[in-house]
């Protein structure tokens, strides 16, 4: 695998190949001592086309080995126009990838399930060559993205769908042997409804359903909302319990509060731990990304569970602490303004923790130009009970997207944050509640970046902020067969 391009926006601690298009994480599975991460990949350019499954594996989430492309469309076959999203399971010595078979002639919205099998640890996969589930249930206006998991002595599968009666759904199948599948009906189906108390809706259809089983508490169904004519929107979840093959849950909540996370996928790790990766798409004009030769990146791996209070909780995988290099910021103190407090300088990739104890509106500002005209804001708004991440001024290049995004934040108590910034992606974890907000930004400044603490008039802030350089992932030299595919 060749050296990544000298691009100021290219991430170093987030997984992706050195060039071309990336979208949904696929085939996430722990098998024979390795974490396997595949992803939607266009080997021929930085646009959404010619979709294959690219493939990495790692023993530790820090050092990654590129493997040969796992899945490729078969000309004239059931997946002739693309191997779309799905997942993988480990079954003895076999890795089995289940995926959506795409044919333009069939219908972009109807992608039946097929599979491919590896007996050599994921180095090669043999496609089934025919559909695993050839008949779609009656009344499906959209059908895609299988998610298979072991359940006792058998197996279960969810497929994302939209129904003719206007409901979005996940459809349930089961199998004793991963070969013969019986349709059991909708696992859950709902008409569009608001998510997390906002005006945004759950959409016309659900893509990439993922099921996080209960571990002594409640379970979670994570899905990506799809709406005609916009297409992909955001990531939501239902928290609840299964009864007789149906998932009963309360109101939908956000799985990620940001604008730039979609199609997350789960991996069941050793020790009962669950990990999640998402796709963070570009938030800039397509021509800009194409000119750079790459588009899309996977989020950092996140540990995920449903807390005892019934909320979905996420944090960066513990292994990522090993990517911390030199501590560049160590600041503690109090301020009541009106002038901002300079906390120190950071590089273009850093890992930050902060404890903020405010009496009103306060925030951290990442300034990316020497004159301070370009900056990313993370603000606390106690009156609204929200944390706000504002990128309206995060790039002086008008081709970059703007916007301010919010997630609920407790008031009257210290607020703990973990922020991972890697060149053009920021993942803001509200440690206090386990929520996360992902967005992309594209600073133009050439000088050092610096951090400030800021307060509104009449407001006091006690703060403790630490930041470390974020070291690159180790990407091993691929075999000759893998290198020629990337």
N, C-alpha and C positions, 0 to 999 in steps of 0.2 A: 504494500500500500504506500503510495507516494506521499511526500510531505504535503501537509495542508497548505492551501494558498495563503500568501501574506496579505491577509484581509483583516482590518481592525475589528470586524464584527464576527469573525469566526470563533466559536467557543472552543475552549481547551479542556474543560472538565465535564463536558456534556457529550454523550455518545452520539456519533454519526460518522459516516465515511467521509473521505477528504473532499468529495465533490458530488454534484448532482442532487437530484430531488430525493427527499425523505418525507414520509408521513407516518401513518399509524404504527406504533409498536405492535408487533405480532409474535406469536410463538414463544411467549415467555414461559420458561420451564427450567427447573433444576433437574439435571440428569447426569448421573455418573460423576458427581463431584464438580460439575460446572453449572454456572448460570448461563442460560442461552437467551439471547435477545435478538430477535429478528425484527424487521421493519419493512414497510412499504418503500420500494426503491426503484427509481428509474435510472438504469445504467447509462443512458444516452443523453441526459440533459437535466436541467434544473426546472422542469415543468412537470405537472401531474399527467404522466403518460407512461406507457410501456411498463406497467407495474409488476415487479418481481418481489421476492423476499430477500433482502440483504440479511447477513447473519454474522453476529459476534458471539463469542463465549468467553467466560471469565471464571477463575476459581475464587475471586475475592471482591468483585465489583470495582476494582481499581486498575487491574491489568487486563487488557482485552485483546483477544486474538481474532482477527478477521478470518472467517471461514468462507469457503466458496458459496456463491449465491444458492440459497436453499431451494427456492421455487422459481421456475421460469414458465411463462405461458407456452403452451404446446400449440404450434401452428395447426389449425384445423381441428383442435381438440376442444374439450368442454370448457377450458379456461383460455381459449385462444387470444382473447383481448386483455387478459390480465389475471394475475393471481392476487385477489383482493384479500381483505383482512380476515383474521381468525386467530386461533391459538394452538397450542401444542400440549401434549401430555406425554409423560414418561410411563411406559408399561414394560417392565422387565428390561430387556436389552433394546427395546424399540423406542424411538421417538416418532410420534405420529402428529403431523401437522394437519389441522382441519382449517379449511379456508373457503372463501367465497369465489366461485368460478364465474368470471366475467366474460360475457359475450355481448357485443353491441347489438347484434341481431336479435338476441333473446329479449333484452330490455335492460337499460341501465339500472332500473329499480328492482330487478329480480335476479338475484345472484345465488343460485343453488349451492349446496354444500358439497364439497369433495374433499379429498385428503391425499397425503403422501407420507411414505414411511421411510425412516432411516434405521439401519442396523449397524452403523459405524460411528455413532456418537454425533451425528449431525453433519458429517463431512459430505455425505451425498444423500439425496432423497429420491425415492422412486414414486412417481405419481400413480395414483390409482387408475387414471385414464378414462374413468367414467364417473358420473355423479354418484355420490354416496346416498343422497336423498333427492331423487329425481322429481318427485311430485311436491309442489308447494301446496300448503293448506288453502282451502277455498277462502276467498275474500281478502287475500293479501295484496295490497297495492305497493308494498315494499318488503323485501326479504333479503337479509344479508348478515354477515359477520357472526359465525358460530363461536360459541364459548363452551368448551367441554371440560368437565371435572369429574373426578372419582367420587362416588357416593357409596360407601360401604363396599359390597362386593360387585357393584355395577357402576354404570356411568350415566351422566346426565349431560344435556346440551341445551343451551339457550341460543336463540337466533333473534336478531333485531328485526322489527317489522313495523309496518303501518297497515291498518285495517280499513276496509271499505266503509265502515260506519263512522270513520273520523277519529278513531282511537289510535294512539301509538301503543306498541306492545313489545313484549319479549315472549317468544313461543318456546314451549318446553317439550323436549324429547327425552327418552331414556333408552338404555341399551345394556344387555348383559355382557357384550363382547366387543364393543366399539365398531361393530360391523352391521348389525341389524338394529335399526332405530325405529321406535314407536312414538308417534305424535300424541302428546297428552293435552294439547290445547294451550291457551294463553297462560303463562305464569303470572303475568300482570298486564293489564290493558287499561289505559286511561285517556280520556279526552284532554286536550291541552288545558293546562292550569298553571297559575303563577308559581314561580320558584323562589323559595326563601324570602317571601314577603315583598318581592319586587314585581315589576310589571312584565318581566320576561317570562315566556311560557315554555312548557315542556315539549312543545312542537308537534308536528304531524306524524313523525316517525322517530324511532330510536335506533341509533347505530351502536355497534361495539358494546353490547351488554356484557357486564362482568359481575360475577356473584361472589361476594365475600361472606362465607358461611358464618353462622353464629358461633362464638367461642365462649359459651357460658352466659351470653347476653343476647343482643339482637344481631340480625344479619343486615347486609347492605346490598342493594342492587344499584350498580353504577352504570350510567348510560349517557350517550352523547346525543344531544337534541338536534333534530333535523327538521327544517321547515321549507316548504315550497313558497316562493322560488329561490329563497336565499341559499338553501342547502345547509351545510354544517353551521352550528351556532355555538353552544356552550356545553359544559359537563355538569350533570346533576346526579342526584342519588335519592333513593328511597330507603328508609330505615324501618325495619319491621321484622315480621316472623312469617315462616311458611306454614300453611295448614292445608293438608290434602292436595298438594301440588299447585297451590296458589299462594302468592306472596301478598300478605296483608301489611300495609304500611300507612304511615301518616302522610303529611304534606311533603312534597319534594323539597330538597335542600340543595345548595350548591356543593359540588365536589371540588371545584376550584372557582374562586371568585374572580379570576382574571379573564381577559379577553383572548388570551393566546395559549390556551391549553385545550386539547381535544383528543378524543379516542384513547383515553388511558386504558392500560391493560395490567392485569394482576399476575403475580408470580408467587406460588406457594413455596416458600423457602424452608430449609431445615429448621427444626425447633419450633414449628408452628407459627413462624413469622410470615407475614404477607408483605410483599413489596409491590409497588406500582410505579410504572413509567407512563408519561403522557407524550403526545406530540405537540410541540410548540411551533406553530407555523410562523411565517414571516409577517411582520406588520409594516411592510413597506411596498412600494410599487413593484409589480412583478418584474418589469424590465430591469430594475436595479439588481434584484436577486439573480436574474438570469445572467446579467453582465458579470456578476461575481462568481458564477459557476456553481452555486450551491443554494439550496433552500430547505428550510426545516431542520429541526433538531429535537432530540429526545430530552425530556426533563431529567433532572437527577433522579435516581431511584429513591422512593419514599417508603418508609414503613407506615403501614396503614392499619387501623382497626376501628371498631365501634366501641366508644367508651361506655363506662357504666351509666353515664347520663344519657345514653342514646344518641350521641353526636359522633359524626365521622371525624376521626383525628388522624393527621398526617404529620410526619417530620422527615427530614433527610435521613437516609439510611446511616446507621452508626458508623459504617466503614468510611464514610466521607470525611470524618474527622482526620483521617490519615492524610488527606489532601491539603491540610492546613500547613503553610510554610511559615515564613517570618511574620511575627505580629507587627503590624505597621501602625495600628492605632490602639492606645490604651488610655482612655479618658474617663474621668469620674469627677462629678461636681454638681453644682447647682447654678441656675441662672434665672433671672426674671427680666431679661432684655434691657433695653429694646434692641441692642446689637446682637447679631448671631455669634455663637461661640465656635471658633475653629477647633475641630477635634483632631485633625491630622490628614495625611495624604494616603490614598489607596491606589492600587494598580487597576487595570481593566478587568481583573478577575480576583474577587475577594469573597471571604466568608465572614459575616458580621453577626455579632450578638449584641443586643441592647436591652437594658432595663430602663424604662421611662416611668417616672412618677410625676404626673402633671397635675396642675390645678385648673387647667383650661386647655385651649387649643395650642398644641406644640407639634414639633416634627423634626425629622432629620432631612437634610438636603444633600444630595450628591451633585456637586458642581463639576461639570466636565469641560468647561472653558475657563481660561484664566480670568476673564472679565465677569464671570458669573452669569452670563446671558443664557447659558444652556444648563439645565439641571433637571434632575428627577427628584420629586418630593414624596416623602412618606410622612403623612400627617395623622395626628390623633384629633378627632372631633368629639369631645366628651358630650356636647349637647345633643348630637345626633347618635351617639353611641357607636361610632364607626372609626375604622382605620381607612384612610384614603391613600391610594397610590396614584400620583398625578404625573402623567408624561406629556402634558400640553407643551412644556418647554424643554423636553428631553432631547430634541434634535433641531438644529437650525436648518436641516435639509427638509424642505416641504414635502418630499416624497415619503417621509416617515409618518406613520399614523400617530394621532394624539389620543386624548381622552383621559378621564379620571375614573378610577374604579374603587369600589368600596367593599369592605366586609365588616360585619358586626364586631364590636370590640367592647369588652366590659369596662365600666366606669367605676371610679371610686377605689381602684386598686392598682398596683403596679402592672405595667404592660411589658411582657417579655417578647422579643422579636428575634428571629434568625433570618438573615437575608443573604441569599447566595446570588452574586452577580458575576456573570461570565461574558464579558465583551458586549453582547447584544441581548442577553436574557437576564431577567431578574425574577427570582422566586422568593416571595415574601411569606414567611411562616409566622403566624401569630401563635407563638408557643403557648401562650396562656390558654388558648382554646383548641389548638390543633388544626386551625383553618389555614388555608394557603391561597395565595393570589399570584398568578403567573402572567408576566407580560414581557414583550420585546421592546427594545428601544435602541436608537442608533446615533450615539453621540458623534459629533464632528470634531470636537476639540482635540488638539494635538498634544497639549501639555498634560501635566499631572492632574489627576482627579483629587478632589478633597471633600471632606465631610464637615457639615455644620450641624449644630443644634440650634433650633429657632423656637421662639416663643411669641405668642400674641401679646399685645399690650395688657399689662395687669396680670399676667400669668406667670407662675413659677414652674420650674422643671428641675427635678433631680434626675441625673442620668448616669449610667455606667455603660460605656460603649467599648467594645473590642473588635478589631478586624485583623484578619490574617490574609496573607497572600494565598490564592487558590492555585494549587499546583496542578499541572496537566495530568489527565489520565495517561497511563502507559498503553500505547497501541503497538502491539508486537508486529514484527515484520511478517507478512502473510506468506503462505506457501506460494509457489509459482502459479498454481492453478487458481488460487484465490486472488492473487495480485492482478492477473490479467482481466478479471471480471470487474474490478474496481478502478 
